[in-house]
Each structure stands twice: as C-alpha cells, then as structure tokens.
Amino acid sequence: MPGFLLHSGATANCTHLGIATPMQVSTQVFVSGQPIVTQASTYGIAACQFPTMTSGAPPCVTASWVKAATQVLSDGIPVLLSDSVSLCKPTPAPLLVTATQLLVIGT
C-alpha cells in the first residue's frame, strides 16, 4: 500500500505513548528539508508508559521495522513509509506513526 515517506521529523510512538526517534537517517534523500529514514534504522524509545508494576514486563526500549517500501529505496535500502510495520523490544508492540510530511508518497 502507498504511504508517505518518513523523515527525521516524523512523530512516532509505541502503543504505550513512548516517544520514538530514529537512530540513523539517510543523508542522500531529503523531504520537507529533513533526511528520510530507511528500514535499516532502529528507533530508540523514551518515556514508554508500559505498566511494568502490574505486568512485570519491562517498557519498550527500541523498535525495528519488519515491513517497509517495496519500490522506493535509498542507498539500496527500503525507505520507511507511514504504513510501515515495526516491532518494539522487549515488548512486541508496534510503533504508530502519528505525523509526517504529506508531500511524497512511496510504495
């Protein structure tokens, strides 16, 4: 499915409201003046609100992307789209993209 390309300024959160930020960006392509993010980038998660006291599981710390663009690459790596699929660690929750640029669409 088509989705908007994610850039370094896109807003993403774990399902427990943790703030996710890319640890690596592609400096080859810029959208809205910001570098885009590829599937190779891990996201760091801060302030995850996972209820560790009741569940016993630790909060989300990082997230990796398991599904990205199939037709748009940067340096040979699929770019991330607003509908890309991720998994957080150590909890298997996804990241939710809540805001990104609205100019460039990829598939």
Biopython code that builds the backbone (N, CA, C, O; Angstrom):
import numpy as np
from Bio.PDB.StructureBuilder import StructureBuilder

atoms = [
    (1, "MET", "N", (0.833, -1.182, 0.000)),
    (1, "MET", "CA", (0.000, 0.000, 0.000)),
    (1, "MET", "C", (0.879, 1.247, 0.000)),
    (1, "MET", "O", (1.958, 1.239, 0.593)),
    (2, "PRO", "N", (0.444, 2.294, -0.642)),
    (2, "PRO", "CA", (1.234, 3.524, -0.625)),
    (2, "PRO", "C", (1.139, 4.228, 0.721)),
    (2, "PRO", "O", (0.128, 4.156, 1.419)),
    (3, "GLY", "N", (2.222, 4.908, 1.057)),
    (3, "GLY", "CA", (2.256, 5.679, 2.296)),
    (3, "GLY", "C", (3.223, 6.838, 2.149)),
    (3, "GLY", "O", (4.043, 6.848, 1.231)),
    (4, "PHE", "N", (3.140, 7.796, 3.024)),
    (4, "PHE", "CA", (4.032, 8.943, 2.997)),
    (4, "PHE", "C", (5.405, 8.553, 3.535)),
    (4, "PHE", "O", (5.500, 7.814, 4.515)),
    (5, "LEU", "N", (6.472, 9.046, 2.895)),
    (5, "LEU", "CA", (7.831, 8.765, 3.359)),
    (5, "LEU", "C", (8.052, 9.366, 4.742)),
    (5, "LEU", "O", (7.641, 10.493, 5.021)),
    (6, "LEU", "N", (8.711, 8.587, 5.604)),
    (6, "LEU", "CA", (9.045, 9.098, 6.936)),
    (6, "LEU", "C", (10.359, 9.864, 6.867)),
    (6, "LEU", "O", (11.311, 9.426, 6.222)),
    (7, "HIS", "N", (10.400, 10.989, 7.525)),
    (7, "HIS", "CA", (11.638, 11.760, 7.638)),
    (7, "HIS", "C", (12.014, 11.863, 9.112)),
    (7, "HIS", "O", (11.276, 11.401, 9.983)),
    (8, "SER", "N", (13.146, 12.459, 9.381)),
    (8, "SER", "CA", (13.637, 12.511, 10.770)),
    (8, "SER", "C", (12.711, 13.282, 11.696)),
    (8, "SER", "O", (12.769, 13.089, 12.911)),
    (9, "GLY", "N", (11.863, 14.146, 11.166)),
    (9, "GLY", "CA", (10.941, 14.922, 11.998)),
    (9, "GLY", "C", (9.583, 14.290, 12.177)),
    (9, "GLY", "O", (8.720, 14.863, 12.841)),
    (10, "ALA", "N", (9.370, 13.109, 11.594)),
    (10, "ALA", "CA", (8.085, 12.433, 11.747)),
    (10, "ALA", "C", (7.882, 12.037, 13.203)),
    (10, "ALA", "O", (8.845, 11.748, 13.913)),
    (11, "THR", "N", (6.649, 12.025, 13.639)),
    (11, "THR", "CA", (6.320, 11.656, 15.011)),
    (11, "THR", "C", (5.853, 10.214, 15.054)),
    (11, "THR", "O", (4.931, 9.828, 14.335)),
    (12, "ALA", "N", (6.495, 9.419, 15.901)),
    (12, "ALA", "CA", (6.105, 8.017, 16.089)),
    (12, "ALA", "C", (6.143, 7.706, 17.578)),
    (12, "ALA", "O", (6.991, 8.207, 18.316)),
    (13, "ASN", "N", (5.210, 6.871, 17.997)),
    (13, "ASN", "CA", (5.116, 6.473, 19.403)),
    (13, "ASN", "C", (4.872, 4.980, 19.487)),
    (13, "ASN", "O", (4.274, 4.384, 18.591)),
    (14, "CYS", "N", (5.347, 4.376, 20.583)),
    (14, "CYS", "CA", (4.950, 2.993, 20.836)),
    (14, "CYS", "C", (3.493, 3.035, 21.301)),
    (14, "CYS", "O", (2.975, 4.108, 21.609)),
    (15, "THR", "N", (2.848, 1.910, 21.354)),
    (15, "THR", "CA", (1.437, 1.903, 21.745)),
    (15, "THR", "C", (1.224, 2.305, 23.195)),
    (15, "THR", "O", (0.089, 2.500, 23.628)),
    (16, "HIS", "N", (2.321, 2.433, 23.953)),
    (16, "HIS", "CA", (2.235, 2.857, 25.353)),
    (16, "HIS", "C", (2.642, 4.318, 25.513)),
    (16, "HIS", "O", (2.980, 4.759, 26.611)),
    (17, "LEU", "N", (2.606, 5.061, 24.413)),
    (17, "LEU", "CA", (2.885, 6.501, 24.366)),
    (17, "LEU", "C", (4.346, 6.879, 24.505)),
    (17, "LEU", "O", (4.650, 8.052, 24.724)),
    (18, "GLY", "N", (5.269, 5.921, 24.384)),
    (18, "GLY", "CA", (6.689, 6.241, 24.382)),
    (18, "GLY", "C", (7.054, 7.000, 23.111)),
    (18, "GLY", "O", (6.472, 6.753, 22.054)),
    (19, "ILE", "N", (7.992, 7.901, 23.201)),
    (19, "ILE", "CA", (8.403, 8.726, 22.062)),
    (19, "ILE", "C", (9.531, 8.018, 21.320)),
    (19, "ILE", "O", (10.577, 7.722, 21.898)),
    (20, "ALA", "N", (9.308, 7.750, 20.030)),
    (20, "ALA", "CA", (10.281, 7.022, 19.212)),
    (20, "ALA", "C", (11.011, 7.975, 18.266)),
    (20, "ALA", "O", (10.389, 8.804, 17.603)),
    (21, "THR", "N", (12.341, 7.845, 18.212)),
    (21, "THR", "CA", (13.150, 8.668, 17.314)),
    (21, "THR", "C", (14.146, 7.779, 16.572)),
    (21, "THR", "O", (14.686, 6.833, 17.146)),
    (22, "PRO", "N", (14.388, 8.084, 15.296)),
    (22, "PRO", "CA", (15.327, 7.262, 14.528)),
    (22, "PRO", "C", (16.757, 7.442, 15.014)),
    (22, "PRO", "O", (17.168, 8.545, 15.374)),
    (23, "MET", "N", (17.505, 6.355, 15.020)),
    (23, "MET", "CA", (18.897, 6.408, 15.443)),
    (23, "MET", "C", (19.828, 6.618, 14.250)),
    (23, "MET", "O", (21.023, 6.855, 14.430)),
    (24, "GLN", "N", (19.291, 6.534, 13.042)),
    (24, "GLN", "CA", (20.080, 6.706, 11.823)),
    (24, "GLN", "C", (19.154, 7.246, 10.740)),
    (24, "GLN", "O", (17.993, 6.845, 10.666)),
    (25, "VAL", "N", (19.646, 8.141, 9.911)),
    (25, "VAL", "CA", (18.869, 8.681, 8.794)),
    (25, "VAL", "C", (19.671, 8.536, 7.503)),
    (25, "VAL", "O", (20.881, 8.312, 7.529)),
    (26, "SER", "N", (18.980, 8.666, 6.385)),
    (26, "SER", "CA", (19.637, 8.625, 5.086)),
    (26, "SER", "C", (19.908, 10.057, 4.645)),
    (26, "SER", "O", (18.972, 10.824, 4.419)),
    (27, "THR", "N", (21.159, 10.417, 4.523)),
    (27, "THR", "CA", (21.502, 11.785, 4.128)),
    (27, "THR", "C", (21.524, 11.958, 2.611)),
    (27, "THR", "O", (21.927, 13.007, 2.109)),
    (28, "GLN", "N", (21.094, 10.933, 1.886)),
    (28, "GLN", "CA", (21.052, 11.012, 0.428)),
    (28, "GLN", "C", (19.753, 11.630, -0.080)),
    (28, "GLN", "O", (19.726, 12.205, -1.168)),
    (29, "VAL", "N", (18.676, 11.514, 0.699)),
    (29, "VAL", "CA", (17.365, 11.994, 0.272)),
    (29, "VAL", "C", (16.756, 12.844, 1.381)),
    (29, "VAL", "O", (16.758, 12.458, 2.550)),
    (30, "PHE", "N", (16.229, 14.020, 0.991)),
    (30, "PHE", "CA", (15.584, 14.913, 1.937)),
    (30, "PHE", "C", (14.150, 15.172, 1.476)),
    (30, "PHE", "O", (13.884, 15.324, 0.284)),
    (31, "VAL", "N", (13.232, 15.218, 2.443)),
    (31, "VAL", "CA", (11.840, 15.552, 2.179)),
    (31, "VAL", "C", (11.452, 16.625, 3.181)),
    (31, "VAL", "O", (11.699, 16.480, 4.378)),
    (32, "SER", "N", (10.852, 17.691, 2.702)),
    (32, "SER", "CA", (10.495, 18.827, 3.561)),
    (32, "SER", "C", (11.717, 19.336, 4.329)),
    (32, "SER", "O", (11.597, 19.792, 5.466)),
    (33, "GLY", "N", (12.891, 19.256, 3.699)),
    (33, "GLY", "CA", (14.120, 19.759, 4.296)),
    (33, "GLY", "C", (14.736, 18.860, 5.355)),
    (33, "GLY", "O", (15.691, 19.260, 6.021)),
    (34, "GLN", "N", (14.205, 17.646, 5.524)),
    (34, "GLN", "CA", (14.716, 16.738, 6.544)),
    (34, "GLN", "C", (15.088, 15.401, 5.907)),
    (34, "GLN", "O", (14.429, 14.966, 4.962)),
    (35, "PRO", "N", (16.134, 14.743, 6.411)),
    (35, "PRO", "CA", (16.531, 13.453, 5.840)),
    (35, "PRO", "C", (15.476, 12.377, 6.095)),
    (35, "PRO", "O", (14.809, 12.372, 7.130)),
    (36, "ILE", "N", (15.341, 11.472, 5.135)),
    (36, "ILE", "CA", (14.386, 10.380, 5.296)),
    (36, "ILE", "C", (14.998, 9.266, 6.137)),
    (36, "ILE", "O", (16.187, 9.295, 6.453)),
    (37, "VAL", "N", (14.176, 8.288, 6.494)),
    (37, "VAL", "CA", (14.613, 7.170, 7.321)),
    (37, "VAL", "C", (14.393, 5.880, 6.541)),
    (37, "VAL", "O", (13.366, 5.708, 5.885)),
    (38, "THR", "N", (15.375, 4.967, 6.617)),
    (38, "THR", "CA", (15.268, 3.686, 5.923)),
    (38, "THR", "C", (14.991, 2.554, 6.914)),
    (38, "THR", "O", (15.043, 2.742, 8.129)),
    (39, "GLN", "N", (14.696, 1.382, 6.367)),
    (39, "GLN", "CA", (14.401, 0.214, 7.187)),
    (39, "GLN", "C", (15.591, -0.199, 8.053)),
    (39, "GLN", "O", (15.407, -0.889, 9.056)),
    (40, "ALA", "N", (16.790, 0.203, 7.691)),
    (40, "ALA", "CA", (17.985, -0.162, 8.459)),
    (40, "ALA", "C", (18.058, 0.551, 9.805)),
    (40, "ALA", "O", (18.793, 0.119, 10.693)),
    (41, "SER", "N", (17.312, 1.627, 9.961)),
    (41, "SER", "CA", (17.385, 2.408, 11.193)),
    (41, "SER", "C", (16.560, 1.785, 12.312)),
    (41, "SER", "O", (15.394, 1.435, 12.129)),
    (42, "THR", "N", (17.184, 1.659, 13.457)),
    (42, "THR", "CA", (16.469, 1.289, 14.675)),
    (42, "THR", "C", (15.948, 2.575, 15.293)),
    (42, "THR", "O", (16.583, 3.623, 15.176)),
    (43, "TYR", "N", (14.813, 2.504, 15.943)),
    (43, "TYR", "CA", (14.270, 3.650, 16.651)),
    (43, "TYR", "C", (14.491, 3.459, 18.149)),
    (43, "TYR", "O", (14.256, 2.373, 18.681)),
    (44, "GLY", "N", (14.937, 4.496, 18.818)),
    (44, "GLY", "CA", (15.041, 4.481, 20.265)),
    (44, "GLY", "C", (13.736, 4.984, 20.857)),
    (44, "GLY", "O", (13.112, 5.887, 20.300)),
    (45, "ILE", "N", (13.317, 4.415, 21.973)),
    (45, "ILE", "CA", (12.043, 4.792, 22.583)),
    (45, "ILE", "C", (12.297, 5.317, 23.994)),
    (45, "ILE", "O", (12.962, 4.672, 24.804)),
    (46, "ALA", "N", (11.758, 6.490, 24.264)),
    (46, "ALA", "CA", (11.890, 7.101, 25.590)),
    (46, "ALA", "C", (10.506, 7.299, 26.205)),
    (46, "ALA", "O", (9.526, 7.518, 25.493)),
    (47, "ALA", "N", (10.439, 7.221, 27.501)),
    (47, "ALA", "CA", (9.223, 7.506, 28.271)),
    (47, "ALA", "C", (8.059, 6.572, 27.959)),
    (47, "ALA", "O", (6.905, 7.000, 27.968)),
    (48, "CYS", "N", (8.346, 5.313, 27.686)),
    (48, "CYS", "CA", (7.280, 4.332, 27.480)),
    (48, "CYS", "C", (6.479, 4.201, 28.774)),
    (48, "CYS", "O", (7.054, 4.093, 29.857)),
    (49, "GLN", "N", (5.169, 4.212, 28.657)),
    (49, "GLN", "CA", (4.288, 4.162, 29.827)),
    (49, "GLN", "C", (3.770, 2.760, 30.124)),
    (49, "GLN", "O", (2.768, 2.601, 30.821)),
    (50, "PHE", "N", (4.457, 1.732, 29.594)),
    (50, "PHE", "CA", (4.013, 0.353, 29.818)),
    (50, "PHE", "C", (3.947, 0.087, 31.320)),
    (50, "PHE", "O", (4.907, 0.372, 32.035)),
    (51, "PRO", "N", (2.840, -0.450, 31.805)),
    (51, "PRO", "CA", (2.672, -0.643, 33.259)),
    (51, "PRO", "C", (3.491, -1.816, 33.799)),
    (51, "PRO", "O", (2.957, -2.905, 34.008)),
    (52, "THR", "N", (4.779, -1.593, 34.021)),
    (52, "THR", "CA", (5.669, -2.666, 34.477)),
    (52, "THR", "C", (5.289, -3.201, 35.845)),
    (52, "THR", "O", (5.531, -4.371, 36.140)),
    (53, "MET", "N", (4.709, -2.380, 36.666)),
    (53, "MET", "CA", (4.376, -2.831, 38.015)),
    (53, "MET", "C", (3.264, -3.884, 38.006)),
    (53, "MET", "O", (3.265, -4.790, 38.839)),
    (54, "THR", "N", (2.329, -3.772, 37.080)),
    (54, "THR", "CA", (1.226, -4.737, 37.048)),
    (54, "THR", "C", (1.507, -5.920, 36.143)),
    (54, "THR", "O", (1.001, -7.016, 36.387)),
    (55, "SER", "N", (2.298, -5.722, 35.108)),
    (55, "SER", "CA", (2.539, -6.810, 34.161)),
    (55, "SER", "C", (3.850, -7.543, 34.411)),
    (55, "SER", "O", (3.978, -8.720, 34.071)),
    (56, "GLY", "N", (4.816, -6.863, 34.997)),
    (56, "GLY", "CA", (6.121, -7.468, 35.238)),
    (56, "GLY", "C", (7.067, -7.376, 34.055)),
    (56, "GLY", "O", (8.251, -7.680, 34.195)),
    (57, "ALA", "N", (6.578, -6.967, 32.898)),
    (57, "ALA", "CA", (7.416, -6.839, 31.696)),
    (57, "ALA", "C", (8.058, -5.453, 31.663)),
    (57, "ALA", "O", (7.465, -4.489, 32.147)),
    (58, "PRO", "N", (9.255, -5.342, 31.101)),
    (58, "PRO", "CA", (9.904, -4.025, 31.001)),
    (58, "PRO", "C", (9.271, -3.172, 29.900)),
    (58, "PRO", "O", (8.594, -3.714, 29.026)),
    (59, "PRO", "N", (9.474, -1.861, 29.920)),
    (59, "PRO", "CA", (8.917, -0.973, 28.897)),
    (59, "PRO", "C", (9.641, -1.112, 27.563)),
    (59, "PRO", "O", (10.709, -1.718, 27.477)),
    (60, "CYS", "N", (9.042, -0.544, 26.534)),
    (60, "CYS", "CA", (9.654, -0.540, 25.195)),
    (60, "CYS", "C", (10.947, 0.280, 25.233)),
    (60, "CYS", "O", (10.998, 1.337, 25.863)),
    (61, "VAL", "N", (11.990, -0.212, 24.557)),
    (61, "VAL", "CA", (13.282, 0.466, 24.531)),
    (61, "VAL", "C", (13.692, 0.809, 23.106)),
    (61, "VAL", "O", (14.153, 1.919, 22.842)),
    (62, "THR", "N", (13.529, -0.135, 22.188)),
    (62, "THR", "CA", (13.869, 0.083, 20.777)),
    (62, "THR", "C", (12.784, -0.500, 19.892)),
    (62, "THR", "O", (11.926, -1.252, 20.353)),
    (63, "ALA", "N", (12.830, -0.146, 18.622)),
    (63, "ALA", "CA", (11.910, -0.716, 17.637)),
    (63, "ALA", "C", (12.657, -0.936, 16.330)),
    (63, "ALA", "O", (13.485, -0.119, 15.927)),
    (64, "SER", "N", (12.354, -2.050, 15.674)),
    (64, "SER", "CA", (12.903, -2.372, 14.359)),
    (64, "SER", "C", (11.752, -2.494, 13.379)),
    (64, "SER", "O", (10.630, -2.823, 13.762)),
    (65, "TRP", "N", (12.034, -2.231, 12.123)),
    (65, "TRP", "CA", (10.998, -2.244, 11.089)),
    (65, "TRP", "C", (11.033, -3.557, 10.323)),
    (65, "TRP", "O", (12.079, -3.947, 9.805)),
    (66, "VAL", "N", (9.903, -4.236, 10.249)),
    (66, "VAL", "CA", (9.820, -5.529, 9.573)),
    (66, "VAL", "C", (9.177, -5.429, 8.193)),
    (66, "VAL", "O", (9.286, -6.361, 7.396)),
    (67, "LYS", "N", (8.511, -4.316, 7.899)),
    (67, "LYS", "CA", (7.908, -4.089, 6.585)),
    (67, "LYS", "C", (8.108, -2.629, 6.213)),
    (67, "LYS", "O", (7.803, -1.730, 6.997)),
    (68, "ALA", "N", (8.624, -2.402, 5.008)),
    (68, "ALA", "CA", (8.881, -1.044, 4.532)),
    (68, "ALA", "C", (8.478, -0.962, 3.054)),
    (68, "ALA", "O", (7.789, -1.844, 2.543)),
    (69, "ALA", "N", (8.909, 0.090, 2.384)),
    (69, "ALA", "CA", (8.575, 0.271, 0.968)),
    (69, "ALA", "C", (9.101, -0.894, 0.140)),
    (69, "ALA", "O", (10.139, -1.474, 0.460)),
    (70, "THR", "N", (8.393, -1.227, -0.907)),
    (70, "THR", "CA", (8.839, -2.295, -1.803)),
    (70, "THR", "C", (9.412, -1.749, -3.105)),
    (70, "THR", "O", (10.122, -2.462, -3.816)),
    (71, "GLN", "N", (9.111, -0.492, -3.424)),
    (71, "GLN", "CA", (9.562, 0.066, -4.696)),
    (71, "GLN", "C", (10.435, 1.304, -4.565)),
    (71, "GLN", "O", (10.971, 1.780, -5.566)),
    (72, "VAL", "N", (10.593, 1.834, -3.366)),
    (72, "VAL", "CA", (11.403, 3.039, -3.164)),
    (72, "VAL", "C", (12.554, 2.705, -2.229)),
    (72, "VAL", "O", (12.349, 2.249, -1.104)),
    (73, "LEU", "N", (13.775, 2.940, -2.716)),
    (73, "LEU", "CA", (14.979, 2.625, -1.954)),
    (73, "LEU", "C", (15.863, 3.861, -1.828)),
    (73, "LEU", "O", (15.803, 4.767, -2.659)),
    (74, "SER", "N", (16.681, 3.886, -0.785)),
    (74, "SER", "CA", (17.726, 4.888, -0.631)),
    (74, "SER", "C", (18.997, 4.133, -0.282)),
    (74, "SER", "O", (19.041, 3.422, 0.722)),
    (75, "ASP", "N", (20.020, 4.278, -1.090)),
    (75, "ASP", "CA", (21.260, 3.508, -0.926)),
    (75, "ASP", "C", (20.988, 2.008, -0.928)),
    (75, "ASP", "O", (21.673, 1.252, -0.239)),
    (76, "GLY", "N", (19.998, 1.574, -1.695)),
    (76, "GLY", "CA", (19.667, 0.160, -1.810)),
    (76, "GLY", "C", (18.857, -0.404, -0.661)),
    (76, "GLY", "O", (18.634, -1.613, -0.603)),
    (77, "ILE", "N", (18.409, 0.449, 0.262)),
    (77, "ILE", "CA", (17.639, 0.011, 1.426)),
    (77, "ILE", "C", (16.228, 0.580, 1.321)),
    (77, "ILE", "O", (16.066, 1.759, 1.006)),
    (78, "PRO", "N", (15.197, -0.238, 1.580)),
    (78, "PRO", "CA", (13.827, 0.276, 1.522)),
    (78, "PRO", "C", (13.616, 1.440, 2.486)),
    (78, "PRO", "O", (14.091, 1.419, 3.622)),
    (79, "VAL", "N", (12.897, 2.454, 2.014)),
    (79, "VAL", "CA", (12.587, 3.599, 2.871)),
    (79, "VAL", "C", (11.377, 3.263, 3.740)),
    (79, "VAL", "O", (10.597, 2.366, 3.419)),
    (80, "LEU", "N", (11.233, 3.988, 4.836)),
    (80, "LEU", "CA", (10.084, 3.784, 5.709)),
    (80, "LEU", "C", (8.930, 4.656, 5.246)),
    (80, "LEU", "O", (9.117, 5.794, 4.817)),
    (81, "LEU", "N", (7.736, 4.095, 5.342)),
    (81, "LEU", "CA", (6.517, 4.794, 4.967)),
    (81, "LEU", "C", (5.598, 4.910, 6.176)),
    (81, "LEU", "O", (5.793, 4.230, 7.184)),
    (82, "SER", "N", (4.608, 5.766, 6.067)),
    (82, "SER", "CA", (3.684, 5.945, 7.189)),
    (82, "SER", "C", (2.920, 4.674, 7.526)),
    (82, "SER", "O", (2.380, 4.558, 8.627)),
    (83, "ASP", "N", (2.861, 3.714, 6.602)),
    (83, "ASP", "CA", (2.175, 2.448, 6.874)),
    (83, "ASP", "C", (3.152, 1.282, 7.067)),
    (83, "ASP", "O", (2.736, 0.124, 7.037)),
    (84, "SER", "N", (4.440, 1.570, 7.264)),
    (84, "SER", "CA", (5.421, 0.514, 7.522)),
    (84, "SER", "C", (5.104, -0.164, 8.858)),
    (84, "SER", "O", (4.458, 0.420, 9.728)),
    (85, "VAL", "N", (5.571, -1.405, 9.002)),
    (85, "VAL", "CA", (5.275, -2.200, 10.195)),
    (85, "VAL", "C", (6.541, -2.366, 11.027)),
    (85, "VAL", "O", (7.615, -2.648, 10.495)),
    (86, "SER", "N", (6.401, -2.187, 12.337)),
    (86, "SER", "CA", (7.547, -2.296, 13.253)),
    (86, "SER", "C", (7.183, -3.152, 14.457)),
    (86, "SER", "O", (6.014, -3.432, 14.720)),
    (87, "LEU", "N", (8.217, -3.557, 15.176)),
    (87, "LEU", "CA", (8.048, -4.275, 16.436)),
    (87, "LEU", "C", (8.992, -3.680, 17.469)),
    (87, "LEU", "O", (10.182, -3.505, 17.211)),
    (88, "CYS", "N", (8.456, -3.375, 18.624)),
    (88, "CYS", "CA", (9.264, -2.852, 19.727)),
    (88, "CYS", "C", (9.912, -4.008, 20.475)),
    (88, "CYS", "O", (9.460, -5.151, 20.403)),
    (89, "LYS", "N", (10.983, -3.684, 21.194)),
    (89, "LYS", "CA", (11.647, -4.657, 22.056)),
    (89, "LYS", "C", (11.837, -4.013, 23.415)),
    (89, "LYS", "O", (12.168, -2.829, 23.465)),
    (90, "PRO", "N", (11.653, -4.699, 24.488)),
    (90, "PRO", "CA", (11.372, -6.123, 24.610)),
    (90, "PRO", "C", (9.895, -6.493, 24.489)),
    (90, "PRO", "O", (9.568, -7.675, 24.382)),
    (91, "THR", "N", (8.998, -5.509, 24.505)),
    (91, "THR", "CA", (7.588, -5.842, 24.306)),
    (91, "THR", "C", (7.290, -5.848, 22.809)),
    (91, "THR", "O", (7.795, -4.975, 22.103)),
    (92, "PRO", "N", (6.503, -6.775, 22.293)),
    (92, "PRO", "CA", (6.256, -6.849, 20.847)),
    (92, "PRO", "C", (5.158, -5.900, 20.358)),
    (92, "PRO", "O", (4.322, -6.291, 19.542)),
    (93, "ALA", "N", (5.154, -4.679, 20.840)),
    (93, "ALA", "CA", (4.171, -3.683, 20.416)),
    (93, "ALA", "C", (4.666, -2.980, 19.148)),
    (93, "ALA", "O", (5.875, -2.892, 18.930)),
    (94, "PRO", "N", (3.758, -2.480, 18.315)),
    (94, "PRO", "CA", (4.188, -1.732, 17.126)),
    (94, "PRO", "C", (4.384, -0.251, 17.436)),
    (94, "PRO", "O", (3.905, 0.257, 18.449)),
    (95, "LEU", "N", (5.100, 0.429, 16.540)),
    (95, "LEU", "CA", (5.151, 1.889, 16.588)),
    (95, "LEU", "C", (3.972, 2.418, 15.791)),
    (95, "LEU", "O", (3.550, 1.805, 14.810)),
    (96, "LEU", "N", (3.450, 3.543, 16.209)),
    (96, "LEU", "CA", (2.365, 4.203, 15.498)),
    (96, "LEU", "C", (2.876, 5.540, 14.981)),
    (96, "LEU", "O", (3.296, 6.392, 15.765)),
    (97, "VAL", "N", (2.841, 5.727, 13.662)),
    (97, "VAL", "CA", (3.260, 6.997, 13.065)),
    (97, "VAL", "C", (2.069, 7.937, 13.165)),
    (97, "VAL", "O", (1.009, 7.670, 12.598)),
    (98, "THR", "N", (2.247, 9.035, 13.886)),
    (98, "THR", "CA", (1.133, 9.953, 14.108)),
    (98, "THR", "C", (1.228, 11.235, 13.290)),
    (98, "THR", "O", (0.224, 11.924, 13.110)),
    (99, "ALA", "N", (2.419, 11.568, 12.791)),
    (99, "ALA", "CA", (2.571, 12.762, 11.961)),
    (99, "ALA", "C", (3.822, 12.625, 11.110)),
    (99, "ALA", "O", (4.866, 12.184, 11.590)),
    (100, "THR", "N", (3.710, 13.006, 9.846)),
    (100, "THR", "CA", (4.856, 13.032, 8.939)),
    (100, "THR", "C", (4.572, 14.035, 7.825)),
    (100, "THR", "O", (3.516, 14.667, 7.806)),
    (101, "GLN", "N", (5.493, 14.176, 6.920)),
    (101, "GLN", "CA", (5.299, 15.080, 5.794)),
    (101, "GLN", "C", (4.179, 14.536, 4.899)),
    (101, "GLN", "O", (3.925, 13.331, 4.899)),
    (102, "LEU", "N", (3.518, 15.397, 4.150)),
    (102, "LEU", "CA", (2.389, 14.979, 3.318)),
    (102, "LEU", "C", (2.603, 15.310, 1.844)),
    (102, "LEU", "O", (1.641, 15.537, 1.110)),
    (103, "LEU", "N", (3.877, 15.338, 1.404)),
    (103, "LEU", "CA", (4.178, 15.686, 0.025)),
    (103, "LEU", "C", (4.580, 14.499, -0.832)),
    (103, "LEU", "O", (4.172, 14.408, -1.990)),
    (104, "VAL", "N", (5.373, 13.586, -0.283)),
    (104, "VAL", "CA", (5.948, 12.496, -1.069)),
    (104, "VAL", "C", (5.377, 11.148, -0.624)),
    (104, "VAL", "O", (5.433, 10.786, 0.551)),
    (105, "ILE", "N", (4.827, 10.417, -1.599)),
    (105, "ILE", "CA", (4.247, 9.094, -1.342)),
    (105, "ILE", "C", (5.106, 8.031, -2.004)),
    (105, "ILE", "O", (5.611, 8.228, -3.109)),
    (106, "GLY", "N", (5.268, 6.913, -1.330)),
    (106, "GLY", "CA", (6.001, 5.767, -1.889)),
    (106, "GLY", "C", (5.195, 4.501, -1.727)),
    (106, "GLY", "O", (4.193, 4.466, -1.012)),
    (107, "THR", "N", (5.652, 3.451, -2.411)),
    (107, "THR", "CA", (5.001, 2.137, -2.259)),
    (107, "THR", "C", (6.044, 1.077, -1.990)),
    (107, "THR", "O", (5.705, -0.096, -1.831)),
]
sb = StructureBuilder()
sb.init_structure("model")
sb.init_model(0)
sb.init_chain("A")
sb.init_seg("    ")
for serial, (resi, resn, name, xyz) in enumerate(atoms, 1):
    if name == "N":
        sb.init_residue(resn, " ", resi, " ")
    sb.init_atom(name, np.array(xyz, "f"), 0.0, 1.0, " ", f" {name:<3s}", serial, name[0])
structure = sb.get_structure()
